[in-house]
Amino acid sequence: MRLSSIDDSRLIRLPLVHNQNGSITAINNSLDVPFDVKRVYYLYDIPNGSNRGGHGHKELEQLIIAASGSFDITLRDGKKEKVYHLNNPSEGLLMPAGLWRDIDNFSSGAICLVLASMTYSEVDYIRDYAEFLAWKKGSKLC
Ligand code: TYD
């Protein structure tokens, strides 16, 4: 996934069932998300001014949803960057592997829900930006 670019990321609309008592969004594996979901996690109780992310993944694909509130996700591929503002629980950001992400500008009470294609593996992370850039250029095997 060294060759992925931010142009491979995109917002997708998720199913929404709404009535006067509220809304439901259900995400069906392989139907509504184009990878096999192996893990679900969520960020919550996020203090004002927090910065999350600050890393890249070599193989992990993710669908990121603002289940409550809002936040910004900045993606970098070593050449370009793009900022997504997520604030809609029936919309998700599909992220291929091989991108750097920073997440900030969390609203009060925001919940960042993540569906992931792999179980947690620290060896899939690149936590140093210079190392990430080198990896994208193929100049260092991580
Ligand atoms: P990290 O992915 O760096 O968080 P973020 O990108 O949201 O800032 O993970 C933070 C810590 O949580 C790190 O010590 C690893 C741990 N963690 C797990 O144990 N399992 C998981 O599925 C995730 C995502 C993180």
py3Dmol code that shows the C-alpha trace and the ligand (Angstrom):
import py3Dmol

protein = """\
ATOM      1  CA  MET A   1       0.000   0.000   0.000  1.00  0.00           C
ATOM      2  CA  ARG A   2       3.000   2.229  -0.429  1.00  0.00           C
ATOM      3  CA  LEU A   3       1.430   3.559  -3.647  1.00  0.00           C
ATOM      4  CA  SER A   4      -1.946   4.608  -2.223  1.00  0.00           C
ATOM      5  CA  SER A   5      -2.845   8.285  -2.457  1.00  0.00           C
ATOM      6  CA  ILE A   6      -5.372  10.488  -0.719  1.00  0.00           C
ATOM      7  CA  ASP A   7      -7.383  10.273  -3.954  1.00  0.00           C
ATOM      8  CA  ASP A   8      -8.118   6.667  -2.937  1.00  0.00           C
ATOM      9  CA  SER A   9      -9.960   7.932   0.166  1.00  0.00           C
ATOM     10  CA  ARG A  10     -13.632   8.863  -0.119  1.00  0.00           C
ATOM     11  CA  LEU A  11     -16.765   9.631   1.814  1.00  0.00           C
ATOM     12  CA  ILE A  12     -19.519   7.040   1.539  1.00  0.00           C
ATOM     13  CA  ARG A  13     -23.180   7.350   2.441  1.00  0.00           C
ATOM     14  CA  LEU A  14     -24.351   4.744   4.958  1.00  0.00           C
ATOM     15  CA  PRO A  15     -27.850   3.288   5.244  1.00  0.00           C
ATOM     16  CA  LEU A  16     -30.178   5.425   7.345  1.00  0.00           C
ATOM     17  CA  VAL A  17     -33.541   4.419   8.804  1.00  0.00           C
ATOM     18  CA  HIS A  18     -35.216   7.418  10.381  1.00  0.00           C
ATOM     19  CA  ASN A  19     -38.546   7.881  12.141  1.00  0.00           C
ATOM     20  CA  GLN A  20     -39.990  10.258  14.711  1.00  0.00           C
ATOM     21  CA  ASN A  21     -38.262   8.317  17.503  1.00  0.00           C
ATOM     22  CA  GLY A  22     -34.770   8.552  16.085  1.00  0.00           C
ATOM     23  CA  SER A  23     -32.402   7.077  13.534  1.00  0.00           C
ATOM     24  CA  ILE A  24     -30.588   3.796  12.899  1.00  0.00           C
ATOM     25  CA  THR A  25     -27.570   3.227  10.706  1.00  0.00           C
ATOM     26  CA  ALA A  26     -26.602  -0.433  10.216  1.00  0.00           C
ATOM     27  CA  ILE A  27     -23.345  -1.371   8.493  1.00  0.00           C
ATOM     28  CA  ASN A  28     -23.378  -4.819   6.956  1.00  0.00           C
ATOM     29  CA  ASN A  29     -20.048  -6.525   6.512  1.00  0.00           C
ATOM     30  CA  SER A  30     -18.983  -6.764   2.842  1.00  0.00           C
ATOM     31  CA  LEU A  31     -22.206  -5.024   1.710  1.00  0.00           C
ATOM     32  CA  ASP A  32     -21.814  -1.505   3.077  1.00  0.00           C
ATOM     33  CA  VAL A  33     -18.059  -1.616   3.637  1.00  0.00           C
ATOM     34  CA  PRO A  34     -15.671  -2.937   0.956  1.00  0.00           C
ATOM     35  CA  PHE A  35     -13.470  -4.993   3.291  1.00  0.00           C
ATOM     36  CA  ASP A  36     -13.972  -7.701   5.850  1.00  0.00           C
ATOM     37  CA  VAL A  37     -14.464  -6.023   9.235  1.00  0.00           C
ATOM     38  CA  LYS A  38     -12.181  -7.641  11.842  1.00  0.00           C
ATOM     39  CA  ARG A  39     -12.326  -4.967  14.563  1.00  0.00           C
ATOM     40  CA  VAL A  40     -14.537  -2.149  15.761  1.00  0.00           C
ATOM     41  CA  TYR A  41     -13.299   0.516  18.160  1.00  0.00           C
ATOM     42  CA  TYR A  42     -14.347   3.991  19.171  1.00  0.00           C
ATOM     43  CA  LEU A  43     -12.747   7.081  20.634  1.00  0.00           C
ATOM     44  CA  TYR A  44     -14.761   8.901  23.290  1.00  0.00           C
ATOM     45  CA  ASP A  45     -14.270  11.113  26.373  1.00  0.00           C
ATOM     46  CA  ILE A  46     -11.922  13.144  24.188  1.00  0.00           C
ATOM     47  CA  PRO A  47     -10.657  16.253  26.008  1.00  0.00           C
ATOM     48  CA  ASN A  48     -10.993  19.617  24.302  1.00  0.00           C
ATOM     49  CA  GLY A  49      -7.985  20.336  22.057  1.00  0.00           C
ATOM     50  CA  SER A  50      -6.892  16.695  21.738  1.00  0.00           C
ATOM     51  CA  ASN A  51      -4.900  15.434  18.765  1.00  0.00           C
ATOM     52  CA  ARG A  52      -5.270  11.774  17.860  1.00  0.00           C
ATOM     53  CA  GLY A  53      -3.830   9.705  15.057  1.00  0.00           C
ATOM     54  CA  GLY A  54      -0.354  10.910  14.207  1.00  0.00           C
ATOM     55  CA  HIS A  55       0.532   7.705  12.414  1.00  0.00           C
ATOM     56  CA  GLY A  56       0.192   5.703   9.221  1.00  0.00           C
ATOM     57  CA  HIS A  57      -0.805   2.099   8.625  1.00  0.00           C
ATOM     58  CA  LYS A  58       0.911  -0.207   6.158  1.00  0.00           C
ATOM     59  CA  GLU A  59      -1.966  -2.622   5.525  1.00  0.00           C
ATOM     60  CA  LEU A  60      -4.943  -1.554   7.625  1.00  0.00           C
ATOM     61  CA  GLU A  61      -8.066  -0.271   5.863  1.00  0.00           C
ATOM     62  CA  GLN A  62     -10.603   1.674   7.874  1.00  0.00           C
ATOM     63  CA  LEU A  63     -14.036   3.217   7.739  1.00  0.00           C
ATOM     64  CA  ILE A  64     -14.254   6.172  10.127  1.00  0.00           C
ATOM     65  CA  ILE A  65     -17.577   7.637  11.266  1.00  0.00           C
ATOM     66  CA  ALA A  66     -18.521  10.563  13.488  1.00  0.00           C
ATOM     67  CA  ALA A  67     -21.079   8.543  15.478  1.00  0.00           C
ATOM     68  CA  SER A  68     -21.663  11.671  17.546  1.00  0.00           C
ATOM     69  CA  GLY A  69     -20.414  15.243  17.222  1.00  0.00           C
ATOM     70  CA  SER A  70     -17.718  16.187  14.764  1.00  0.00           C
ATOM     71  CA  PHE A  71     -13.952  16.201  14.115  1.00  0.00           C
ATOM     72  CA  ASP A  72     -11.438  16.741  11.329  1.00  0.00           C
ATOM     73  CA  ILE A  73      -9.284  14.057   9.739  1.00  0.00           C
ATOM     74  CA  THR A  74      -6.234  15.223   7.815  1.00  0.00           C
ATOM     75  CA  LEU A  75      -4.835  12.618   5.417  1.00  0.00           C
ATOM     76  CA  ARG A  76      -1.367  12.752   3.911  1.00  0.00           C
ATOM     77  CA  ASP A  77       0.174  10.514   1.262  1.00  0.00           C
ATOM     78  CA  GLY A  78       3.610  12.137   1.134  1.00  0.00           C
ATOM     79  CA  LYS A  79       2.659  14.393  -1.767  1.00  0.00           C
ATOM     80  CA  LYS A  80      -0.744  15.838  -1.008  1.00  0.00           C
ATOM     81  CA  GLU A  81      -2.968  16.343   1.977  1.00  0.00           C
ATOM     82  CA  LYS A  82      -6.726  16.547   2.379  1.00  0.00           C
ATOM     83  CA  VAL A  83      -8.909  17.497   5.334  1.00  0.00           C
ATOM     84  CA  TYR A  84     -12.265  15.805   5.875  1.00  0.00           C
ATOM     85  CA  HIS A  85     -14.727  17.297   8.354  1.00  0.00           C
ATOM     86  CA  LEU A  86     -16.904  14.460   9.660  1.00  0.00           C
ATOM     87  CA  ASN A  87     -20.169  15.410  11.363  1.00  0.00           C
ATOM     88  CA  ASN A  88     -22.789  13.004  10.013  1.00  0.00           C
ATOM     89  CA  PRO A  89     -23.400   9.527  11.570  1.00  0.00           C
ATOM     90  CA  SER A  90     -24.785   8.264   8.254  1.00  0.00           C
ATOM     91  CA  GLU A  91     -21.583   9.067   6.382  1.00  0.00           C
ATOM     92  CA  GLY A  92     -18.186   7.377   6.639  1.00  0.00           C
ATOM     93  CA  LEU A  93     -14.656   8.089   5.467  1.00  0.00           C
ATOM     94  CA  LEU A  94     -13.153   5.110   3.658  1.00  0.00           C
ATOM     95  CA  MET A  95      -9.411   5.060   4.063  1.00  0.00           C
ATOM     96  CA  PRO A  96      -7.083   2.739   2.176  1.00  0.00           C
ATOM     97  CA  ALA A  97      -3.894   1.569   3.830  1.00  0.00           C
ATOM     98  CA  GLY A  98      -0.722   3.576   3.405  1.00  0.00           C
ATOM     99  CA  LEU A  99      -1.938   7.018   4.447  1.00  0.00           C
ATOM    100  CA  TRP A 100      -0.869   9.233   7.341  1.00  0.00           C
ATOM    101  CA  ARG A 101      -3.751  10.563   9.469  1.00  0.00           C
ATOM    102  CA  ASP A 102      -4.147  13.245  12.092  1.00  0.00           C
ATOM    103  CA  ILE A 103      -7.492  13.697  13.865  1.00  0.00           C
ATOM    104  CA  ASP A 104      -8.335  16.895  15.724  1.00  0.00           C
ATOM    105  CA  ASN A 105     -10.922  19.655  16.177  1.00  0.00           C
ATOM    106  CA  PHE A 106     -13.146  17.302  18.183  1.00  0.00           C
ATOM    107  CA  SER A 107     -16.454  18.769  19.289  1.00  0.00           C
ATOM    108  CA  SER A 108     -17.606  18.251  22.845  1.00  0.00           C
ATOM    109  CA  GLY A 109     -18.925  14.690  23.286  1.00  0.00           C
ATOM    110  CA  ALA A 110     -17.632  13.519  19.900  1.00  0.00           C
ATOM    111  CA  ILE A 111     -17.461   9.778  19.269  1.00  0.00           C
ATOM    112  CA  CYS A 112     -15.131   8.542  16.524  1.00  0.00           C
ATOM    113  CA  LEU A 113     -16.254   5.066  15.454  1.00  0.00           C
ATOM    114  CA  VAL A 114     -13.794   2.985  13.448  1.00  0.00           C
ATOM    115  CA  LEU A 115     -14.356  -0.246  11.507  1.00  0.00           C
ATOM    116  CA  ALA A 116     -11.047  -1.867  10.671  1.00  0.00           C
ATOM    117  CA  SER A 117      -9.896  -4.621   8.312  1.00  0.00           C
ATOM    118  CA  MET A 118      -7.413  -6.170  10.775  1.00  0.00           C
ATOM    119  CA  THR A 119      -7.176  -6.863  14.485  1.00  0.00           C
ATOM    120  CA  TYR A 120      -4.838  -4.563  16.414  1.00  0.00           C
ATOM    121  CA  SER A 121      -1.204  -4.943  15.403  1.00  0.00           C
ATOM    122  CA  GLU A 122       1.445  -2.458  16.479  1.00  0.00           C
ATOM    123  CA  VAL A 123       3.798  -3.642  13.706  1.00  0.00           C
ATOM    124  CA  ASP A 124       1.328  -2.268  11.138  1.00  0.00           C
ATOM    125  CA  TYR A 125       1.843   1.279  12.502  1.00  0.00           C
ATOM    126  CA  ILE A 126       4.372   3.853  11.318  1.00  0.00           C
ATOM    127  CA  ARG A 127       4.493   6.468  14.069  1.00  0.00           C
ATOM    128  CA  ASP A 128       7.317   8.656  12.766  1.00  0.00           C
ATOM    129  CA  TYR A 129       6.464  10.991   9.877  1.00  0.00           C
ATOM    130  CA  ALA A 130       9.972  10.949   8.365  1.00  0.00           C
ATOM    131  CA  GLU A 131       9.861   7.154   8.445  1.00  0.00           C
ATOM    132  CA  PHE A 132       6.438   7.248   6.786  1.00  0.00           C
ATOM    133  CA  LEU A 133       7.766   9.445   3.961  1.00  0.00           C
ATOM    134  CA  ALA A 134      10.734   7.132   3.460  1.00  0.00           C
ATOM    135  CA  TRP A 135       8.409   4.113   3.417  1.00  0.00           C
ATOM    136  CA  LYS A 136       6.182   5.759   0.784  1.00  0.00           C
ATOM    137  CA  LYS A 137       9.221   6.354  -1.402  1.00  0.00           C
ATOM    138  CA  GLY A 138      10.281   2.768  -0.920  1.00  0.00           C
ATOM    139  CA  SER A 139      13.660   3.902   0.372  1.00  0.00           C
ATOM    140  CA  LYS A 140      13.363   2.007   3.638  1.00  0.00           C
ATOM    141  CA  LEU A 141      11.627  -1.304   4.267  1.00  0.00           C
ATOM    142  CA  CYS A 142       9.633  -1.075   7.511  1.00  0.00           C
TER     143      CYS A 142
END
"""
ligand_1 = """\
25
TYD
P -3.628 4.645 18.629
O -4.089 3.816 17.484
O -2.257 5.250 18.555
O -4.695 5.813 18.924
P -5.166 7.080 18.075
O -4.802 6.894 16.643
O -6.631 7.115 18.290
O -4.537 8.285 18.679
O -3.764 3.794 19.957
C -3.655 4.386 21.238
C -3.368 3.278 22.230
O -4.459 2.357 22.270
C -2.126 2.470 21.910
O -1.422 2.245 23.126
C -2.632 1.146 21.395
C -4.017 1.037 22.010
N -4.949 0.368 21.108
C -5.310 -0.937 21.339
O -4.861 -1.578 22.309
N -6.177 -1.555 20.492
C -6.701 -0.904 19.421
O -7.501 -1.500 18.648
C -6.325 0.461 19.177
C -6.856 1.227 18.008
C -5.447 1.052 20.038
"""
view = py3Dmol.view(width=600, height=400)
view.addModel(protein, "pdb")
view.setStyle({"model": 0}, {"cartoon": {"style": "trace"}})
view.addModel(ligand_1, "xyz")
view.setStyle({"model": 1}, {"stick": {}})
view.zoomTo()
view.show()
